[in-house]
Amino acid sequence: MALAIIPMLLISLAMALFGVGFGALHEVGDSNGWTDKGVNYESWASTKNFTVGDFLHFKYARKENNVVRVFHKDFRSCNPKNRIDMKRTGNDYILLNRPGNFFFISSVNGHCHSGQKVHVSVSKSVPSLSPGPAPTPSLVPSSSPSFSPKVSPTSSPTSSPTTSPTSPIAAPQVAPIAAPNAAPTATPKAPLTAAPTAGPTAAPKAGPTIAPTAGPTVDGPPITDSPPDLPVDFIPVPPAAPPSPHKKSSAPSIHSSMPVLMAVGVIAYFVV
């Protein structure tokens, strides 16, 4: 029994040295073994798949048989003279270490002609069923929800009555700076109408700055409400510079310059 294990150990060592992996073990003739008693080894080999790394196990009576590896032409003629290798232990393991054809016969008289020979065709690797290509999942991009922006109702700005000016009113040296948020809104009793010759007046919420260059801010008189009988948009300012109230001290001159002083006060009111 120990002698039967030694060949397997030697073969395993050789496979480890040459890097050959272990394969299947094929019992030649199956339960009949290696014999000349009516076994068709050609039919037996046709049902097997031999690959590199497989083993052939020849089991026979040691003193009655042997295993001889030969070339193809000697296999056909049952000629053992030009043999490649010969086994006669009765329990032989032969490694199929390369792809190709292997031919084995028995050199005992008349055994090969009785059909005791086998041809083994060895493939490179185990044929694997190549799986079909996996279906490629089509990635459908999820449509991002389209947000329609809400249109905020645009409020039409309150149009202040405008007139076609003939001569804009602007101080040559003093540039009024209108603060739209700080300017108080006065509610006049009279309708907001302007004379054809009056200059344009700015709306209280968006007063334009009528000055090419920024000038110093002039502090006017304290803020007071407009007289109830004087419209806000009506500013009767003569084209000439306002006269100084200190030139004449008579009572008639003071009464004649009152409209000018009131106009200056109204201008200072809007400037501040």
C-alpha positions in Angstrom: 0.0 0.0 0.0 2.9 2.3 0.8 4.4 1.6 -2.6 1.2 2.7 -4.3 1.3 6.1 -2.5 4.9 6.8 -3.5 4.2 7.5 -7.2 1.5 10.0 -6.3 3.9 11.8 -3.9 6.5 12.0 -6.6 4.0 13.4 -9.1 2.7 15.9 -6.7 6.3 17.1 -6.0 6.9 17.4 -9.7 3.8 19.4 -10.2 4.7 21.8 -7.4 8.2 22.3 -8.9 6.9 23.0 -12.4 3.9 25.1 -11.3 1.2 22.7 -12.7 -2.1 22.7 -10.9 -3.9 19.6 -9.8 -6.7 18.5 -12.2 -9.1 15.6 -12.5 -8.2 12.0 -12.0 -9.3 9.7 -14.8 -9.5 5.9 -14.1 -8.6 4.4 -17.5 -11.3 1.9 -18.4 -13.3 2.9 -15.3 -14.1 -0.2 -13.2 -12.5 -2.5 -15.8 -9.1 -1.0 -15.5 -6.2 -1.4 -18.0 -6.9 -4.8 -19.6 -7.2 -6.6 -22.9 -10.5 -8.2 -22.1 -13.1 -6.5 -24.4 -12.8 -2.9 -23.3 -13.2 -0.2 -26.0 -10.8 2.5 -24.8 -11.5 4.7 -27.8 -15.2 5.0 -26.7 -14.1 5.5 -23.1 -11.8 8.5 -24.1 -14.5 10.1 -26.2 -16.7 10.6 -23.2 -14.0 12.4 -21.2 -12.6 15.9 -21.2 -8.9 16.0 -20.6 -7.1 19.2 -19.7 -3.6 20.2 -18.6 -3.1 19.1 -15.0 -5.3 16.0 -15.2 -4.1 12.5 -14.2 -4.5 9.1 -15.9 -4.6 6.2 -13.5 -3.7 2.8 -15.1 -4.6 0.0 -12.8 -3.7 -3.6 -13.8 -2.0 -6.8 -12.8 1.7 -6.0 -12.4 3.1 -9.2 -13.8 0.7 -9.5 -16.7 0.6 -6.0 -18.2 2.4 -2.6 -18.7 1.8 0.9 -20.0 4.0 2.2 -22.9 3.8 5.7 -24.3 4.5 5.8 -28.0 4.3 8.1 -31.1 1.3 8.3 -33.3 2.6 6.1 -36.0 3.7 3.4 -33.5 0.3 3.7 -31.9 -1.4 2.8 -35.1 1.0 -0.1 -35.8 1.2 -1.3 -32.2 5.0 -1.0 -32.3 6.6 -0.5 -28.8 10.2 -0.4 -30.0 10.3 3.5 -30.3 8.6 4.0 -27.0 8.8 7.4 -25.2 8.1 6.0 -21.7 7.2 2.8 -20.0 5.3 2.0 -16.7 4.9 -1.5 -15.1 4.1 -1.0 -11.4 0.4 -2.0 -11.9 -0.7 1.3 -10.3 0.6 4.0 -12.6 -0.3 7.7 -12.5 0.6 9.7 -15.6 0.4 13.5 -15.5 -1.0 15.3 -18.6 1.4 18.2 -18.3 0.9 19.8 -21.7 -1.8 20.2 -24.3 -1.7 17.8 -27.2 -2.1 14.1 -28.0 -0.9 11.3 -25.8 -0.8 7.7 -27.1 -0.5 4.6 -24.8 -0.4 0.9 -25.6 0.4 -2.4 -23.9 3.7 -4.0 -25.1 2.6 -7.5 -24.0 2.2 -9.8 -27.0 -1.1 -9.4 -28.7 -2.7 -7.0 -26.2 -2.4 -3.9 -28.4 -4.0 -5.7 -31.4 -6.8 -6.8 -29.0 -7.6 -3.2 -28.4 -5.6 -2.4 -25.3 -4.5 1.0 -26.4 -5.8 4.5 -25.7 -5.5 8.0 -27.4 -6.0 11.0 -25.1 -6.4 14.5 -26.5 -5.5 17.2 -23.9 -6.8 20.8 -24.1 -5.2 23.9 -22.7 -7.8 24.7 -20.1 -11.2 23.8 -18.9 -13.7 25.1 -21.4 -15.9 27.6 -19.6 -19.2 28.7 -20.8 -18.7 32.4 -21.6 -21.7 34.2 -20.1 -23.6 36.4 -22.4 -23.1 40.1 -22.1 -25.0 41.5 -19.2 -27.6 43.9 -20.3 -26.3 47.4 -19.9 -28.8 49.2 -17.6 -29.9 52.3 -19.4 -29.7 55.2 -16.9 -32.6 57.4 -17.6 -31.8 60.8 -16.1 -34.6 61.8 -13.9 -36.1 65.0 -15.2 -35.5 67.7 -12.7 -38.8 69.5 -11.9 -39.1 72.7 -13.7 -40.0 75.5 -11.4 -41.9 78.3 -13.2 -41.0 81.4 -11.4 -43.8 83.3 -9.8 -44.3 86.6 -11.5 -44.7 89.2 -8.9 -47.3 91.8 -9.9 -45.4 94.9 -10.9 -47.1 97.9 -9.4 -47.1 100.8 -11.8 -45.4 103.7 -10.1 -47.6 106.6 -9.3 -46.9 109.1 -11.9 -46.5 112.6 -10.6 -47.8 115.4 -12.8 -45.0 116.5 -15.1 -44.8 119.5 -17.2 -42.5 120.4 -20.1 -40.1 122.9 -18.5 -38.9 126.0 -20.2 -36.1 126.8 -17.7 -35.1 124.3 -15.0 -34.6 125.8 -11.6 -31.2 125.0 -10.2 -28.9 126.9 -8.0 -25.6 127.4 -9.7 -23.5 126.9 -6.6 -25.8 125.1 -4.1 -26.6 121.5 -5.3 -29.7 120.3 -3.4 -29.4 116.7 -2.3 -32.8 115.1 -2.0 -33.2 112.3 0.5 -36.1 110.3 -0.9 -36.8 108.4 2.3 -36.4 111.3 4.7 -38.5 113.9 2.9 -41.9 114.2 4.5 -44.9 114.0 2.2 -47.2 117.0 2.4 -50.8 116.6 1.5 -51.9 119.7 -0.3 -55.5 120.7 -0.4 -55.3 122.3 -3.8 -55.0 120.0 -6.9 -51.5 119.3 -8.0 -51.3 121.4 -11.1 -48.5 123.5 -12.4 -48.3 126.5 -14.6 -46.9 125.9 -18.1 -43.8 127.9 -17.3 -43.0 126.3 -14.0 -40.0 124.0 -13.7 -40.2 120.3 -13.0 -40.7 119.2 -9.5 -39.4 115.8 -8.2 -41.8 113.3 -6.6 -41.3 113.0 -2.8 -40.3 109.3 -3.0 -37.7 109.7 -5.8 -36.3 113.2 -5.9 -33.7 113.6 -8.6 -30.4 115.3 -7.9 -30.0 118.1 -10.3 -26.3 118.9 -10.1 -23.3 117.9 -12.3 -21.0 118.2 -9.3 -21.6 117.6 -5.6 -21.8 120.9 -3.7 -22.0 121.7 -0.1 -25.3 121.0 1.7 -27.0 124.2 2.8 -28.8 124.0 6.1 -32.2 125.8 5.7 -34.7 127.0 8.1 -36.4 124.5 10.4 -38.9 122.2 8.8 -42.5 123.5 9.0 -45.6 122.6 7.3 -46.6 124.5 4.1 -49.3 127.1 4.3 -52.7 125.4 3.6 -53.5 127.9 0.9 -50.2 127.4 -1.1 -49.8 124.4 -3.4 -46.7 122.3 -2.9 -45.8 122.0 -6.5 -46.3 125.7 -7.3 -43.0 127.6 -6.6 -43.2 131.1 -8.1 -39.5 131.9 -8.3 -38.5 134.7 -10.6 -35.6 134.0 -13.0 -33.4 136.6 -11.3 -31.5 136.0 -8.1 -33.6 136.7 -5.0 -33.1 140.2 -3.6 -31.6 140.7 -0.2 -34.3 141.7 2.3 -31.9 144.1 4.1 -31.6 146.7 1.3 -34.8 148.5 2.0 -36.3 149.0 5.5 -39.6 150.7 4.5 -42.9 149.0 5.1 -44.0 148.9 1.4 -40.6 147.2 0.4 -41.1 144.5 3.0 -44.6 143.7 1.8 -43.4 143.6 -1.8 -40.6 141.1 -1.0 -42.8 138.7 1.0 -43.5 136.3 -1.9 -39.8 136.0 -2.5 -39.1 135.2 1.1 -41.8 132.6 1.1 -40.4 131.1 -2.1 -37.0 130.9 -0.5 -38.5 129.2 2.6 -40.3 126.6 0.4 -37.1 125.8 -1.5 -35.2 125.4 1.8 -38.0 123.2 3.0 -37.6 120.8 0.1 -33.8 121.0 0.2 -33.6 119.9 3.8 
